[in-house]
Amino acid sequence: MKENIVKVGIVQQACSSDREVSIATSIEAIKACKQQGAELVILQELHTSPYFCQTENTEVFDLAKPIPGEDTELFSKVAKENNVVLVTSLFERRAAGLYHNTAVVFEKDGSTAGKYRKMHIPDDPAYYEKFYFTPGDLGFEPIQTSVGKLGVLVCWDQWYPEAARLMALKGADILIYPTAIGWDAAEPKEEQLRQNEAWKLVQRGHAVANGLPLVSVNRTGFEADPSGVTKGIPFWGDSFICGPQGEILLQAPQDVAFTGVAQVSLSRSEEVRRIWPFLRDRRIEAYHGLTKRYLE
Amino acid sequence: MKENIVKVGIVQQACSSDREVSIATSIEAIKACKQQGAELVILQELHTSPYFCQTENTEVFDLAKPIPGEDTELFSKVAKENNVVLVTSLFERRAAGLYHNTAVVFEKDGSTAGKYRKMHIPDDPAYYEKFYFTPGDLGFEPIQTSVGKLGVLVCWDQWYPEAARLMALKGADILIYPTAIGWDAAEPKEEQLRQNEAWKLVQRGHAVANGLPLVSVNRTGFEADPSGVTKGIPFWGDSFICGPQGEILLQAPQDVAFTGVAQVSLSRSEEVRRIWPFLRDRRIEAYHGLTKRYLE
């Protein structure tokens, strides 16, 4: 079996309310990844701005851009200049009153490999995403690139085994989650620890259940609540890459920006799935309840 | 919100080829759990015998018993004597040439609360279960008991997010996995560590994804391969109970028998699911692919 290693770079950053600064920070980090040999670079969720969903404010929709448009032109150029496959996470203006949280993947030559519109949309205090984002309508389709078939999902999707499984069943070689998650500063420390650990566990669990490597890229830094209602969000960083047994290959810190590259074997999945052939034994005739809201 | 705590006991044991010894060991441990206040006690997979699936041998079918039958009469009595809800894992003879790996749950009064026939059946070198067990035909149905609705699954099921989710959608209060898993003694140490960690990760991930506590009870001790083909299985113990954020509540050691009791809050799930309401946002209209073998 021929080994297939991809060098994967991740960019965990703190975002500025100055768009130009946030973008410049991403570009510098992409270059740093390239210098470390990265062929695939993954940015965090909504990396061109602070996480604007802490309040519901109609003026925020000004940040959204059409796809293709200003943002995709810019990152297409960055992908081409660095000769990397680039996973971005953008605020898409599709029409007046119709916006999505959309990951766009660029090929090494700057062409668009594909896009994914976030399917699962959260809505919790300080994460008012249902106000901003229409749930995705492109389904769970991996994006074919020159480095492999990328199962790109976004943030809240990371809690859903269904999303990871569907990407695996469609032949994804790797699961990828740009994300933006942090603590409620008002929560006690032990609850904060449980939440952070739960976030890692569920994603590493998807890697295991599907025999796939997984990349999760989260933002870091504190962002105040513009409405002053909450104490703001300390984003918890902790971006990581794990292999198909959930084993950690690269671990970012929590409190500071981080750029790093790991060697990820896409052929290791073949070995792992031969030992633990979960796909062989799925009881698909007994799974119809999964398409129901609840079964009581 | 009224707190609902259940004291859950687990019995991790090494099994003897002398059936009477294996059963006596279980009974002693159930009594010890009761003395520590347990209302619910969970035994490991196929606790009345060594793990007989290391070889394919037709004489092994002699171990199977009808349900109801000798085994259920015995454990019904044990449940009643100890006034506990008891989760057992039995080799069921349903008809000549038709056998199942079946968990039977007894009420505190010794009545049968319900049974679950293992749905996902593995088959790997030293785990020749497809020879012995017909895949279950009772679906994923939690079992109602006086201590809650038990989402009882068995061993190989533990790798399947679908099984855990279906139990959750049917109102399970807790996920329960009697299991029998160990290392291939021929594997290098680092692979052994990855496998053991993957096993914990995927189950704790199910707890998180479904906001449910989870109990996994594994056997311990070395069992030789009767055929002499492999080096036998050192079962890795490591039974555990975790809460709905995957947080460890009770952790057994790997190499020795263990009996222990933990306080498990069934009402904590209500709190956790209010913070992280994953069930609210499932994209059920986009999940039909989950009922397919593969999507390429």
Interface residues (C-beta under 8 A of the other chain):
Chain A: M119 H120 I121 P122 D124 P135 G139 F140 W156 W159 Y160 P161 E162 A164 R165 L166 L169 K170 G171 R194 Q195 E197 A198 L201 V202 Q203 R204 G205 H206 A207 V208 A209 G243 Q245 G246 E247 I275 W276 P277 F278 L279 D281 R282 R283 I284 E285 A286 Y287 H288 G289 L290 T291 K292 R293 Y294 L295 E296
Chain B: M119 H120 I121 P122 D124 P135 G139 F140 W156 W159 Y160 P161 E162 A164 R165 L166 L169 K170 G171 R194 Q195 E197 A198 L201 V202 Q203 R204 G205 H206 A207 V208 A209 G243 Q245 G246 E247 I275 W276 P277 F278 L279 D281 R282 R283 I284 E285 A286 Y287 H288 G289 L290 T291 K292 R293 Y294 L295 E296
